[in-house]
């Protein structure tokens, strides 16, 4: 949170007063320090901030000027860079308001300051002279929250205060004076219980020895019983093992009886028993394989006996591989020839389309129409160059026409005929001198300086009038103000210091008078209350009662009558009662005597304080009289005579008024100098205009003359620019004419090269040179002619070769079929399959 502005709207002695602390400056400390003389309102401002944050108390010491219902404080507070407006009025509830005077919850501010209370905030963030002094004493003694914080910070113990609070809480939890609960009390209760329990367990020495003996005997008997039990358990386990081995013993005896006849056999090697299962498995596998081999041999012998070898097929086995190769070619050709013939027809149609596009559909030798690479290159180069030549020719014509129009346009703007003689050198120099004069005057800036001096003088005069107006109620001339014999600053400071000391002394004495008066009333009320509650008679009253008793006794001795005796008895009884009462309340009587003594001392102090207060008031009156005398010398007509604070406030205003008077005189001097320079500048500009041949008005200011000179210079510059531009356009027109002639020459060269290229091939066979568009389309069409002709020749050759392969295959099959006795009407592929099967079968039979 940051305080941006504090509004003392109606609080204490302030009314509609505001303190603006300004915006925060980055990189600089942001600490608010408020200082000023006594009774300036520092404590009031301090309390106003606390009342704004935490509310105005039920009884406020700052409602002496404004009634409680009208008290109001405002502020602008910054929270994380966001400025918010708040106001506080004196009200039991809903006293915090926003900028629209709508009630806000207290959490709107409390939440931003961490929820701390008023005293904690005052200790941490609001320091005045009193709290600084107390804080210093606390630091030296390391007491108090602030002292603990600073001591812990200087000692490097950042959490000392929290540790102290925790230790104090821990100590109170362990023991607290006159508290029934606590850890120590609980431990005492436990200790008492343990003592009772110990007493219950406590035994005599003889009983303890007897119990020890019984324990040792019981332990010995227990060990013997455990050992006997272990022996019995071991014997029992042995018997159980023997019972479990009886069936196996019977089986062992039976096995031995069966092995008895084999006792004469040699001993079996040790490893045979482990190899026996594997040997049995191998025996079974070998038996199965032997049986299968015998059956396979019998089958093969039967098949060999049944084979009949075909000798004719064996003789044809050598040509079987060639036949197989020819068969593959036959099948491939049988599939490809229809597709190839279809492609050939498509190429013929494509070739016919190309010839029709170039208008050569009756051409007997299409191959003749294919142009050489050199011819194609020349034609394409000429086609590509033609577009550039046409564009250059068009651009040259357009540029020539534009240059001609611009030349005519600039010629029409000239006031004289084209080719007129330029101006004389003298006028050129005069115009140059005028331009230099105008530039110098513009850079000198005489007229703005004069206007600025006039405005500065008017501003200074207005400031002087304003500063003179704030000198009221003083009235007089400026010369009287200058000649005024004002008190010296050191004299004013002496008056101020003396008055401040006297006021402080008067305030202190008045405070002392009020305190002593209150103490006097307190002591008198205490004595009256003590006498009323205890019935103690004062010494003076007791003395009066004793004197009355003595008078009654003297009267009784004189009269010795019943009436005098009764009077004496009553006086004696009253005196006895008073004496007995005083004796029974000796402590209260001593307090009463002591209070009386203190009351006398306080009354003496009160009288002295009143005397000192009167002296301080007299000193103040003396200072005021001295100030009044000085004011009578300084300004006799000033009525009413101002007080010292008013005089101290008025003297700086007089100094500012004198400063404003000096500023007015400086402004007048600056204005006079600027006007002189302005007149000199006008004379020089008028002479330059006359030399350049420009007419100038007589009764115009420098600005108007500068405008006229600038207009004449611009007209002269425009005319010169027109002449220069006309020369440039004439040169440009001549250049465009030459460019047009060059473009026309390039066009003629191209037409000649085009005719030569077309006549060097079949394109000009019709007698005339074809147009560029016709040749372009023809070249595009014949670009596909050569690839099409090449593809057609390849297809024709491929079809011929495949037909020859089919014919050779058929002849080879017919020869083999005749040799093997196959019928002629059998299809070729069926004959091939039959031949292959018989040759392979014969080979297998022979093998």
C-alpha positions in Angstrom: 0.0 0.0 0.0 1.2 3.5 -0.8 -0.3 6.9 0.3 -0.8 9.1 -2.8 -2.9 11.9 -1.3 -4.5 12.7 2.1 -7.6 14.9 2.2 -8.3 16.6 5.6 -11.8 17.6 4.6 -13.2 18.3 8.1 -10.7 17.1 10.7 -9.1 18.9 13.6 -8.3 22.5 12.7 -8.2 21.7 9.0 -11.1 22.4 6.5 -10.9 21.3 2.9 -7.1 20.8 3.1 -5.3 18.2 1.0 -1.7 16.9 1.1 -0.5 15.5 -2.3 2.5 13.2 -1.9 2.9 12.8 -5.7 3.6 9.8 -7.9 6.3 7.3 -7.0 9.6 7.9 -8.8 11.3 4.8 -10.0 14.8 4.2 -8.6 14.3 6.7 -5.7 13.4 6.1 -2.1 9.6 6.4 -1.4 9.5 7.5 2.3 7.1 10.2 3.4 8.6 12.6 6.0 6.4 15.4 7.4 8.1 18.2 9.3 7.0 21.6 10.4 6.8 24.0 13.4 4.8 23.2 16.6 1.1 23.3 16.2 1.4 23.1 12.4 -0.7 19.9 12.3 1.8 17.1 12.1 0.2 15.0 14.8 -3.2 15.8 13.4 -2.1 14.5 9.9 -0.6 11.4 11.6 -3.8 10.6 13.5 -5.9 11.3 10.3 -4.1 8.6 8.4 -4.6 6.1 11.3 -8.3 7.1 11.6 -8.7 6.7 7.8 -7.3 3.1 7.9 -8.9 1.9 11.2 -11.8 4.2 11.8 -12.5 7.3 14.0 -12.8 6.3 17.7 -15.9 6.9 19.8 -14.2 9.8 21.6 -12.0 11.8 19.2 -9.7 14.6 20.3 -10.0 16.2 16.8 -13.7 17.2 16.9 -13.2 20.5 18.5 -13.8 22.5 15.3 -16.1 20.3 13.4 -18.9 18.3 15.1 -18.7 14.6 15.1 -21.3 14.0 12.4 -19.5 16.3 10.0 -15.9 14.9 10.4 -14.5 13.5 7.2 -11.1 12.2 5.9 -10.3 11.2 2.4 -7.3 9.6 0.6 -6.0 8.2 -2.6 -4.3 4.8 -1.9 -2.2 2.8 -4.3 -2.5 -1.0 -4.2 -0.1 -2.8 -6.6 0.0 0.2 -9.0 -3.9 0.7 -8.9 -5.1 4.0 -7.3 -8.3 3.9 -5.4 -10.3 6.6 -3.6 -11.5 6.2 0.0 -13.3 8.4 2.5 -13.9 7.9 6.3 -16.7 9.6 8.3 -17.5 9.3 12.0 -20.1 6.7 12.2 -20.5 3.5 14.4 -20.9 1.3 11.3 -20.3 1.6 7.5 -17.9 4.6 8.0 -15.6 3.6 5.1 -16.9 5.0 1.8 -15.7 4.9 -1.8 -15.4 7.8 -4.4 -19.3 7.7 -4.8 -19.9 7.8 -1.0 -21.1 4.2 -1.0 -20.2 2.1 2.1 -17.3 -0.3 1.7 -16.3 -3.3 4.0 -13.3 -2.7 6.3 -11.6 -5.6 4.4 -11.1 -3.3 1.4 -8.2 -1.7 3.3 -7.4 -4.3 6.0 -6.8 -7.0 3.4 -4.2 -4.9 1.6 -2.2 -4.2 4.8 -2.1 -7.8 6.0 -4.9 -7.5 8.5 -2.7 -5.9 11.2 -4.2 -3.8 14.0 -3.9 -0.1 14.6 -1.2 -0.3 17.3 0.9 -2.7 15.2 0.6 -0.4 12.1 1.5 2.6 14.2 4.6 0.8 15.6 5.8 -0.4 12.2 4.9 2.3 9.7 4.1 5.6 11.6 6.9 7.2 13.5 7.0 10.6 15.2 9.5 12.2 17.6 7.9 10.6 20.7 7.9 7.1 19.2 11.5 7.5 17.9 12.7 8.4 21.4 10.8 5.5 23.0 12.0 3.2 20.2 15.6 4.3 20.9 15.2 3.5 24.6 13.6 0.2 23.7 16.4 -0.6 21.4 19.0 0.1 24.1 17.1 -2.0 26.6 16.1 -4.6 23.9 12.5 -4.3 25.1 9.3 -3.8 23.3 8.2 -5.1 19.9 10.2 -2.5 18.0 13.3 -3.0 20.1 13.1 -6.8 19.6 12.7 -6.3 15.8 15.6 -3.9 15.5 17.8 -6.0 17.9 17.0 -9.2 16.0 17.7 -7.5 12.6 21.1 -6.1 13.8 22.1 -9.4 15.4 21.1 -11.4 12.3 18.3 -13.1 14.2 15.5 -12.5 11.9 13.0 -14.7 13.8 13.9 -13.6 17.3 10.6 -12.1 18.1 8.7 -15.2 17.0 11.1 -17.4 18.9 10.6 -15.4 22.0 6.8 -15.6 21.7 7.1 -19.4 21.1 9.4 -19.8 24.1 7.1 -17.7 26.3 4.1 -19.8 25.2 6.1 -23.0 25.8 7.1 -21.7 29.3 3.6 -20.8 30.2 2.4 -24.2 28.9 5.0 -25.8 31.3 4.2 -23.6 34.3 2.1 -20.6 35.0 1.7 -18.9 38.3 -1.5 -19.9 40.2 -2.6 -22.0 37.3 -4.0 -25.5 37.9 -3.2 -26.8 34.4 0.1 -27.1 32.7 2.8 -29.7 32.0 4.5 -29.3 35.4 1.1 -29.9 37.2 0.5 -33.0 35.0 4.0 -34.3 35.8 3.4 -33.7 39.5 0.2 -35.8 39.3 2.1 -38.6 37.5 4.9 -38.4 40.1 2.3 -38.8 42.9 0.8 -41.8 41.1 4.2 -43.4 40.7 5.0 -42.9 44.3 1.7 -44.7 45.3 2.5 -47.5 42.9 6.1 -47.7 44.3 4.7 -47.9 47.8 2.4 -50.7 46.7 5.3 -52.7 45.3 7.7 -52.0 48.2 8.5 -55.1 50.4 10.6 -55.9 53.4 14.2 -57.2 53.0 13.4 -60.6 54.5 10.4 -61.0 52.3 12.4 -60.0 49.3 15.2 -62.6 50.1 12.5 -65.3 50.5 10.9 -64.4 47.2 14.3 -64.4 45.5 15.0 -67.9 46.9 11.6 -69.1 45.7 12.2 -67.6 42.3 15.6 -69.3 42.0 14.2 -72.7 43.1 11.3 -72.4 40.6 13.7 -71.5 37.8 15.9 -74.6 38.6 12.9 -76.8 38.6 11.7 -75.2 35.3 15.1 -75.8 33.6 15.0 -79.5 34.8 11.5 -79.9 33.4 12.4 -78.4 30.1 15.5 -80.7 29.8 13.4 -83.8 30.6 10.8 -82.7 28.1 13.4 -82.4 25.4 14.8 -85.9 26.1 11.3 -87.4 25.9 10.5 -85.5 22.7 13.8 -86.9 21.1 12.9 -90.4 22.1 9.4 -90.0 20.7 10.7 -88.7 17.4 13.1 -91.7 17.1 10.2 -94.2 17.7 8.1 -92.4 15.0 11.0 -92.8 12.5 11.3 -96.5 13.2 7.5 -97.0 12.8 7.6 -95.2 9.4 10.6 -97.4 8.2 8.8 -100.8 8.9 7.0 -101.0 5.4 10.1 -100.2 3.6 12.0 -102.9 5.5 9.5 -105.5 4.4 9.9 -104.4 0.8 13.7 -104.6 1.1 13.6 -108.1 2.4 11.4 -109.2 -0.6 13.8 -107.6 -3.1 16.7 -109.4 -1.5 14.9 -112.8 -1.9 14.3 -112.1 -5.6 18.0 -111.2 -6.1 19.4 -114.2 -4.4 19.4 -116.5 -7.6 21.4 -113.8 -9.4 24.2 -113.7 -6.9 26.7 -115.5 -9.3 26.4 -112.8 -12.1 29.2 -110.2 -12.6 28.7 -106.7 -11.3 27.1 -104.2 -13.7 29.3 -101.1 -14.5 28.3 -98.0 -12.6 27.2 -95.9 -15.7 24.9 -98.4 -17.3 22.0 -97.7 -15.2 22.0 -94.0 -16.3 22.3 -94.9 -20.0 19.6 -97.5 -20.1 16.6 -95.2 -20.9 18.4 -93.6 -23.8 19.5 -97.0 -25.2 15.9 -98.2 -25.1 14.7 -95.1 -27.0 17.5 -95.6 -29.7 16.5 -99.3 -30.0 12.9 -98.4 -30.8 13.9 -95.6 -33.3 16.3 -97.9 -35.2 13.7 -100.6 -35.5 11.2 -98.3 -37.0 13.7 -96.9 -39.5 14.8 -100.3 -40.5 11.3 -101.4 -41.3 10.6 -98.2 -43.3 13.8 -98.7 -45.4 12.8 -102.3 -46.3 9.4 -101.2 -47.5 10.9 -98.3 -49.6 13.3 -100.7 -51.3 10.5 -103.0 -52.2 8.4 -100.2 -53.7 11.3 -98.8 -55.8 12.1 -102.3 -57.2 8.5 -102.7 -58.3 8.5 -99.3 -60.0 11.8 -100.0 -61.9 10.4 -103.3 -63.2 7.3 -101.5 -64.5 9.2 -98.7 -66.5 9.2 -98.9 -70.5 11.8 -96.5 -72.1 10.6 -94.4 -75.1 13.7 -94.3 -77.4 12.2 -91.8 -79.9 11.5 -89.3 -77.2 15.0 -89.6 -75.8 16.5 -88.7 -79.3 14.5 -85.4 -79.2 15.7 -84.4 -75.7 18.5 -82.2 -77.1 16.0 -79.9 -78.9 13.7 -79.6 -75.9 15.5 -76.5 -74.5 15.3 -74.6 -77.8 11.6 -75.6 -78.1 10.9 -74.3 -74.7 12.6 -70.9 -75.6 10.7 -70.7 -78.9 7.5 -71.6 -77.1 7.9 -68.6 -74.7 8.5 -66.2 -77.6 5.5 -67.6 -79.4 3.2 -67.0 -76.4 4.7 -63.5 -75.9 4.2 -62.6 -79.6 0.7 -64.0 -79.6 -0.2 -61.6 -76.7 1.8 -58.5 -77.9 1.1 -58.5 -81.7 -2.6 -57.3 -81.3 -1.5 -54.6 -78.9 1.3 -53.5 -81.1 -0.9 -53.3 -84.2 -3.4 -51.2 -82.1 -0.5 -48.9 -81.2 0.5 -48.7 -84.8 -3.0 -47.6 -85.8 -2.9 -45.0 -83.1 0.4 -43.6 -84.3 -0.9 -43.5 -87.9 -3.9 -41.5 -86.7 -1.6 -39.2 -84.7 0.7 -38.7 -87.8 -2.3 -38.0 -90.0 -3.5 -35.3 -87.4 0.0 -33.7 -87.4 0.0 -33.5 -91.2 -3.5 -32.0 -91.3 -2.4 -29.3 -88.7 0.5 -28.2 -90.9 -1.7 -28.6 -94.1 0.4 -31.5 -95.5 -2.1 -34.4 -95.2 -1.3 -35.6 -98.7 2.5 -35.8 -98.0 4.0 -39.1 -99.3 7.3 -38.7 -97.3 6.5 -37.3 -93.9 10.1 -37.7 -92.9 11.0 -34.9 -95.3 9.0 -32.5 -93.1 11.2 -32.9 -90.1 13.4 -29.8 -89.8 17.0 -29.8 -88.8 18.1 -28.6 -85.4 19.9 -25.6 -86.9 16.8 -24.5 -88.8 14.6 -25.0 -85.7 17.0 -23.0 -83.6 17.1 -20.1 -86.1 13.4 -20.0 -86.4 12.8 -20.1 -82.6 15.4 -17.5 -82.0 13.8 -15.2 -84.5 10.3 -15.8 -83.0 11.6 -15.0 -79.5 13.4 -11.9 -80.8 10.3 -10.6 -82.6 8.4 -9.9 -79.4 11.2 -7.9 -78.0 11.6 -6.0 -81.3 7.8 -5.2 -81.4 7.8 -4.1 -77.7 10.9 -1.9 -78.3 9.3 -0.4 -81.4 6.0 0.3 -79.6 7.8 1.7 -76.5 10.0 3.9 -78.7 7.0 5.3 -80.5 5.1 5.9 -77.2 8.1 7.5 -75.6 8.7 9.7 -78.6 5.0 10.8 -78.6 5.1 11.5 -74.8 8.3 13.5 -75.1 6.8 15.5 -77.9 3.7 16.2 -75.8 5.7 17.2 -72.8 7.8 19.6 -75.0 4.7 21.2 -76.3 3.3 21.5 -72.8 6.3 23.2 -71.3 6.5 25.5 -74.3 3.0 26.6 -73.7 3.8 27.5 -70.1 6.6 29.9 -71.0 5.7 33.6 -71.1 8.2 34.2 -74.0 8.7 32.5 -77.2 11.0 29.4 -77.2 14.6 30.3 -77.6 14.4 33.8 -76.0 17.5 35.2 -74.4 17.9 34.6 -70.6 17.9 37.5 -68.1 20.8 39.9 -67.5 23.6 39.0 -65.1 22.8 42.2 -63.0 19.2 41.1 -62.3 20.5 37.6 -61.6 22.8 39.0 -58.9 20.1 41.2 -57.5 17.7 38.2 -57.2 20.5 36.2 -55.5 21.1 39.0 -53.1 17.3 39.2 -52.4 17.2 35.5 -51.7 20.2 35.8 -49.3 18.5 38.7 -47.5 15.2 36.8 -47.2 17.1 33.7 -45.8 19.0 35.9 -43.4 15.8 37.6 -42.1 14.0 34.4 -41.7 16.9 32.9 -39.8 17.2 36.0 -37.7 13.6 35.7 -36.6 13.1 39.4 -35.6 9.4 39.6 -35.7 8.8 36.4 -33.6 11.3 37.7 -31.2 9.4 41.0 -31.0 6.1 39.1 -30.5 7.7 36.9 -27.9 9.2 40.0 -26.1 5.8 41.6 -26.1 4.1 38.5 -24.7 6.8 38.1 -22.1 6.4 41.7 -21.1 2.6 41.3 -20.9 3.0 38.1 -18.9 5.5 39.7 -16.5 3.0 42.7 -16.1 0.2 40.3 -15.4 2.4 38.4 -12.9 3.3 41.7 -11.3 -0.4 42.7 -11.0 -1.2 39.3 -9.5 1.6 39.5 -7.0 0.7 43.1 -6.0 -2.9 41.9 -5.5 -1.8 39.3 -2.9 -0.1 42.0 -0.8 -3.4 43.2 0.5 -4.4 44.6 2.9 -1.3 46.7 2.2 -2.1 49.4 -0.4 0.4 51.8 -2.0 2.5 52.4 -5.1 5.2 50.3 -6.5 7.8 52.9 -5.6 6.6 52.8 -2.0 6.9 49.1 -2.0 10.5 49.3 -3.2 11.4 52.0 -0.7 9.8 50.2 2.2 12.0 49.7 5.3 11.3 46.1 6.0 12.7 44.3 9.1 15.9 42.4 8.6 15.5 38.6 8.2 17.6 37.9 11.3 15.3 40.3 13.3 12.2 38.4 12.0 13.8 35.1 12.9 14.6 36.4 16.4 11.0 37.5 16.8 9.8 34.2 15.5 12.2 32.2 17.8 11.2 34.3 20.8 7.6 34.0 20.1 7.9 30.3 19.5 9.7 29.9 22.8 7.1 32.1 24.6 4.2 30.2 23.1 5.8 26.9 23.9 6.4 28.1 27.5 2.8 29.4 27.7 1.4 26.1 26.4 3.5 24.2 28.9 2.5 26.4 31.8 -1.1 26.2 30.8 -0.8 22.5 30.6 0.8 22.4 34.0 -1.9 24.7 35.4 -4.6 22.4 34.1 -2.7 19.3 35.5 -2.2 20.9 38.9 -5.8 22.1 39.0 -7.0 18.6 38.2 -4.6 17.2 40.9 -5.9 19.8 43.4 -9.5 18.8 42.7 -8.5 15.2 42.9 -6.8 15.6 46.3 -9.7 17.6 47.7 -12.2 15.1 46.5 -10.1 12.3 47.9 -10.0 14.0 51.4 -13.7 14.6 51.3 -14.4 11.1 50.3 -12.1 9.7 52.9 -13.7 11.8 55.6 -17.2 10.9 54.4 -16.6 7.1 54.3 -14.6 6.8 57.5 -16.2 9.6 59.6 -12.8 10.9 60.7 -12.9 14.3 62.2 -10.1 16.6 61.1 -7.6 18.1 63.5 -9.2 21.5 63.5 -12.7 20.0 64.2 -11.2 17.8 66.9 -9.5 20.8 68.5 -12.8 22.7 68.4 -14.6 19.7 70.0 -11.9 19.5 72.7 -12.2 23.3 73.3 -16.0 22.9 73.7 -15.5 20.1 76.2 -13.1 22.3 78.2 -15.6 25.2 78.2 -18.4 22.8 79.3 -16.2 21.5 82.1 -15.3 25.0 83.2 -19.0 26.0 83.2 -19.9 22.8 85.2 -17.3 23.6 87.8 -18.6 27.0 88.0 -22.3 26.1 88.2 -22.3 22.5 89.5 -25.8 22.0 88.3 -27.7 19.3 86.6 -27.9 21.2 83.4 -24.2 22.0 83.2 -23.5 18.4 84.1 -25.6 17.2 81.2 -23.8 19.6 78.9 -20.4 18.5 80.1 -21.4 14.9 79.8 -22.6 15.4 76.1 -19.4 17.3 75.3 -17.3 14.6 77.0 -19.1 11.8 75.2 -18.6 13.6 71.8 -14.9 14.1 72.6 -14.6 10.5 73.6 -16.3 9.3 70.4 -14.1 11.6 68.2 -11.0 10.4 70.0 -12.0 6.7 69.7 -12.8 7.2 66.0 -9.5 8.8 65.3 -7.7 6.1 67.2 -9.6 3.3 65.3 -8.7 4.9 61.9 -5.1 5.9 62.5 -4.0 4.8 59.0 -6.8 6.7 57.3 -6.0 9.7 59.5 -2.3 9.5 58.4 -3.5 9.4 54.8 -5.6 12.4 55.5 -2.7 14.3 57.0 -0.5 13.2 54.1 -3.1 14.3 51.5 -3.4 17.6 53.2 0.4 18.1 52.9 0.4 17.1 49.3 -2.6 19.4 48.6 -0.6 22.4 50.1 2.4 21.6 47.9 0.2 21.2 44.8 -1.5 24.5 45.5 1.9 26.2 45.7 3.0 24.6 42.4 -0.3 25.8 40.9 0.4 29.3 42.0 3.9 29.2 40.6 2.6 27.8 37.3 0.1 30.6 37.0 2.8 33.2 37.7 5.1 31.7 35.0 2.1 31.6 32.5 1.5 35.3 33.2 5.2 36.0 32.5 5.1 34.0 29.2 1.9 35.9 28.2 3.6 39.2 29.0 6.6 38.1 26.9 4.3 37.4 24.0 2.6 40.7 24.4 6.1 42.4 24.4 7.0 40.7 21.1 3.7 41.7 19.5 4.3 45.3 20.7 7.7 45.3 19.1 6.3 43.9 15.9 3.6 46.5 15.9 6.2 49.3 16.4 8.2 47.9 13.5 5.1 47.8 11.3 4.3 51.4 12.2 7.7 52.4 10.8 7.5 50.1 7.7 3.9 50.9 6.6 2.1 53.5 8.8 -1.1 53.2 6.7 -1.4 49.4 7.1 -4.5 48.7 9.2 -5.1 46.5 11.1 -1.5 45.8 12.0 -0.6 42.2 11.0 0.7 39.6 13.4 4.1 38.1 13.2 3.0 35.0 11.2 1.2 37.3 8.8 4.2 39.5 8.5 6.5 36.5 7.9 4.1 35.3 5.2 3.8 38.8 3.6 7.5 39.5 3.3 8.2 36.7 0.8 5.2 37.9 -1.3 6.8 41.4 -1.3 10.1 39.8 -2.5 8.2 38.0 -5.3 6.5 41.2 -6.3 9.8 43.0 -6.6 11.1 40.1 -8.7 8.1 40.5 -11.0 8.8 44.2 -11.3 12.4 43.5 -12.4 11.0 41.0 -14.9 8.7 43.7 -16.3 11.6 46.1 -16.8 13.7 43.4 -18.5 10.8 42.6 -20.8 10.4 46.2 -21.8 14.1 46.5 -22.6 14.0 43.3 -24.7 10.9 44.6 -26.5 12.6 47.9 -27.4 15.7 46.1 -28.8 13.5 43.7 -30.8 11.5 46.6 -32.4 14.7 48.5 -33.4 16.1 45.3 -35.1 12.7 44.8 -36.8 12.8 48.3 -38.4 16.4 47.8 -39.6 15.4 44.4 -41.2 12.4 46.1 -43.0 14.7 48.8 -44.5 17.2 46.2 -45.8 14.4 44.0 -47.3 12.8 47.0 -49.0 16.1 48.0 -50.6 16.8 44.4 -51.8 13.3 44.2 -53.3 13.8 47.5 -55.2 17.2 46.3 -56.6 15.6 43.0 -57.8 12.9 44.9 -59.6 10.0 43.8 -57.4 7.4 46.4 -56.2 7.0 46.6 -52.4 4.1 48.2 -50.5 5.0 51.0 -48.1 2.8 50.5 -45.1 3.2 46.7 -44.5 5.2 44.9 -41.8 8.2 42.7 -42.2 6.2 39.5 -42.5 4.1 40.9 -45.4 7.3 42.1 -47.1 8.9 38.7 -46.6 5.9 37.0 -48.1 6.0 39.3 -51.1 9.8 38.7 -51.5 9.2 35.0 -51.2 6.5 35.0 -53.8 8.7 37.0 -56.2 11.6 34.6 -55.6 9.3 31.6 -56.2 8.0 33.1 -59.5 11.6 33.8 -60.6 12.6 30.2 -59.6 9.5 28.8 -61.4 10.5 30.6 -64.6 14.1 29.4 -64.3 12.8 25.9 -63.7 10.6 26.1 -66.8 13.6 27.1 -69.0 15.7 24.3 -67.5 12.9 21.8 -67.9 12.3 22.9 -71.6 16.0 22.2 -72.3 15.8 18.9 -70.6 12.7 17.9 -72.6 14.2 19.0 -75.9 17.2 16.7 -75.2 14.8 13.9 -74.2 12.8 14.3 -77.4 15.9 14.1 -79.5 17.0 10.9 -77.6 13.6 9.3 -78.2 13.8 10.1 -81.9 17.1 8.3 -82.1 15.8 5.3 -80.1 12.8 5.0 -82.6 15.1 5.0 -85.6 17.3 2.2 -84.0 14.1 0.1 -83.2 13.0 0.5 -86.9 16.4 -0.6 -88.2 16.3 -3.7 -85.9 12.8 -4.6 -87.3 14.1 -4.4 -90.9 17.0 -6.7 -90.1 14.7 -9.2 -88.5 12.3 -9.3 -91.5 15.3 -10.0 -93.8 16.6 -12.8 -91.5 13.1 -14.3 -91.3 12.6 -14.5 -95.0 16.1 -16.2 -95.4 15.3 -18.8 -92.8 11.9 -19.7 -94.2 13.2 -20.0 -97.8 15.9 -22.3 -96.7 13.4 -25.1 -95.8 10.0 -26.4 -97.0 8.1 -23.6 -95.2 8.3 -21.2 -98.2 7.6 -23.9 -100.9 4.2 -22.2 -101.6 6.1 -19.1 -102.9 5.4 -16.6 -100.1 7.1 -16.3 -96.7 4.7 -17.5 -94.0 3.7 -15.3 -91.1 5.2 -15.6 -87.7 2.1 -17.0 -86.1 1.8 -19.8 -88.8 5.4 -20.8 -88.4 5.1 -20.8 -84.5 2.1 -23.2 -84.7 3.8 -25.3 -87.4 6.9 -25.7 -85.2 4.7 -26.7 -82.3 3.0 -29.3 -84.5 6.2 -30.8 -86.1 7.8 -31.0 -82.7 5.8 -34.2 -82.3 6.4 -35.4 -85.9 9.9 -36.9 -85.4 9.1 -38.9 -82.2 5.9 -40.2 -83.8 7.7 -41.3 -87.0 10.4 -43.0 -84.8 7.9 -44.8 -82.7 6.0 -46.0 -85.8 9.2 -47.4 -87.4 10.1 -49.2 -84.1 6.6 -50.8 -83.9 6.7 -52.0 -87.5 10.1 -53.6 -86.9 8.9 -55.2 -83.7 5.8 -56.7 -85.3 7.8 -58.2 -88.2 10.3 -59.9 -85.8 7.5 -61.4 -83.6 5.7 -62.8 -86.7 9.0 -64.4 -87.9 9.5 -65.9 -84.4 6.0 -67.4 -84.5 6.6 -68.9 -88.0 9.9 -70.5 -86.9 8.3 -72.0 -83.8 5.5 -73.5 -85.8 8.0 -75.1 -88.2 10.0 -76.5 -85.3 6.9 -78.0 -83.6 5.8 -79.6 -86.9 9.2 -81.4 -87.3 9.2 -82.7 -83.7 5.5 -83.8 -83.9 6.2 -85.7 -87.1 9.2 -87.4 -85.5 7.2 -88.5 -82.5 4.2 -89.5 -84.6 1.8 -86.9 -83.3 -1.2 -85.9 -85.5 -0.8 -82.8 -87.7 -4.2 -81.3 -86.8 -3.4 -80.9 -83.1 -3.0 -77.3 -82.0 0.6 -76.0 -81.8 0.6 -75.4 -78.0 -1.0 -78.8 -77.3 1.6 -80.4 -79.5 4.4 -78.6 -77.5 3.0 -79.9 -74.2 2.7 -83.5 -75.5 6.3 -83.4 -76.9 7.7 -82.0 -73.6 5.9 -84.6 -71.5 7.1 -87.5 -73.6 10.7 -86.3 -73.7 10.8 -85.8 -69.9 9.1 -89.1 -69.3 11.6 -90.9 -71.5 14.5 -89.2 -69.6 13.0 -90.2 -66.3 12.6 -93.8 -67.4 16.1 -94.0 -68.6 17.5 -92.6 -65.4 
